[in-house]
């Protein structure tokens, strides 16, 4: 993974806000150097002018020796596909959405999954019509969440649509197979889908049906549509909800690992090394800690993912019920210094000096998911019985840490 200075991250953030967010790091830096003398003149040409202007003002403060407090933005590149590729061990999908490195002339290359899908499709049907990038993005993203309507709306019902489905099976075979399996897993008798994440976060999603009720008013009948909690014959939400639950889990783990309490971590290290042979908790806290450690360790054994939430419950007693090797690996993976982080879905914002740590932590999350059996763990809860998941590539996690553009 390439590492940069804080000033370089700010320069690349400005270039990204201008419209180069899908370009390689080197291209963004080159653009900034070429345009630095006229940055303020380009505000109205920027794709996101407000963010661009804020970044430029922060750069001017840096040059003047003033602290700005401006956080850069780093976005996951096709987060849904990233998560599904890790869960299934799908290396092809992982490569087009920057989970594993793609060699380029200046090092790793920043892939655009949606553009790649479209270019393969166009070569297949030699279609002359140009489609907007956001339309293709919507079709790819929604299709991975079970939608048939959106791809049809974007590509029509002819050769382009056929080429789209053929391309999706080609570029992300494991992810697409899972997508189709989710549709077959729908249970037409249930009122809700419920599962627990490795950090003991409980997911509860009601099944909602759209029903029509006839209401009379002034001797005229009107159809009143309303949603009710009721079983439905077919549903397409399992893929989206499962993926989003993992997405939310990643955000929670990123917060725990990036913004950790240094005193808590120091205390856990002391307990792990037997330098603190006494409890830091009162009786009620100790009781809660024992229960939660038991729950989290059970979830770890079933999912293969060791959540950083357990750090809150480690003391000289509960340490005996914890996998010490897993705990040491977790502690050693934390950044040397904690930092604040703001998130909006899969966009992470930090001060520029923490860009390297943020990107590494995100790569680590994807690697941990690839090395876990979280998909099998969740599917068993969703459908009620065990389904063995045979990943396409069990070595995917080894390459994820070195990725340059998982967050870009």
C-alpha positions, 0 to 999 in steps of 0.5 A: 500500500502506497503511503503519503504525507498529510499534505499529499492527502489534502492535495489528492482530496482537492483533486478528487473533489474537482472530479478526479476521484476515479483517477490514480493517486499520481494523476491527482497529484500531477493535476494539483501541481499543474493547477495550484496557481489557479485553484480558486479560479476553478471552483465553479468547474468542480464536480463538488464545488463546496467540498472543493472550495473547503479543501482549497481554503484548507490548503491555503491555511496550510501554506500560511502555517495555520491549522485548518481542521479540514477532514479529507474524504476517502470513499470505498470503491463499490462497497457492496461488491467489495463486501460480497467479493470478500465473503465469497472469495471471488477474486475476479470481483475483488480485482475490479472493485480494488479489493486486491491490487491491479498492476498498472504503469505507476503501481496499482491502478484505480479500477472503476467497477461500473465502467469496467462492466459497461466496457465489456458489455459494449464490446459484446453488443457494439452498442453506439449509444452512450450511457451515463456512468451513474445509470450503469452504477445504479444497474450494477449496484441494484442488480447485486441487491436482487433488482430486475427492474433497474437493469431493465430500465437502464439497458432496455429489454434487448441485447444490452440487457442480455449482455449485462447479465452475461458480463456480471456472471463473467466479472463477478462469478461468486458474487453473482451466484450468491445474488441468485441464491439469495432470491431462492432463499426467500421464505414466504411464511416469515414475518421478519428476518433476524440475525446477529452480527459478530459484535452482538449487534442484532438485526431485525427486519420486518417483512412488509407487504403493500395492501389495498384498503377501500375507503368510502368518502361522500359516496365514492370509493378510494383505494388506500395503500398501506404497508403491513407486517405480513408474509409475502410470496417473493422478496428481493431484500435478503441480499441488500439487507445482508450486505448492508448489515456487514457494511454497518458492522465494518463502520462500527469496527472501524470506529472501535479500532481507529478511535480507541481509548488509549487508556483502555488499550493500555489496561488490556495490554497489561492484563494480557501480559499478567502485569495487572492481576486485579479487576478494574471493575465493580461487581455489576460491571464484572457480571456484565463483562463475564456475560458479554465476553461469553457472548462475543467469544461464542460469536467469534467461534461461529463467525471467525471474526474477533470483534474489537468490542470485546476490549470493553469487557477484558479484566483479570477474570474475563481474560481467562475466557478469551483467545489470547492470540486473537486478542494480541493480533487485534491489539497489534493491528490498532494504529499507534495513535487513535484518531477521530473519524466521521462516516457517511455510509462508506465515506470516511473522513479524517484529518489528512495526517491519518490517511495512511492509518485509515486506509490500512484499517479498512483494508484490514477489515476486508481481509478479516472478512475474507478470512472469516466464515461470516457468510456461512454464519449469517446464512444459517441464521437467515434460513434456519439451517447450515449451508456450507460455503465453498469460497472460490479463493481462500487466499484472498485475504493475503493480498487485500492488505496491500491494496491501494484503492479499496478506499479512494 
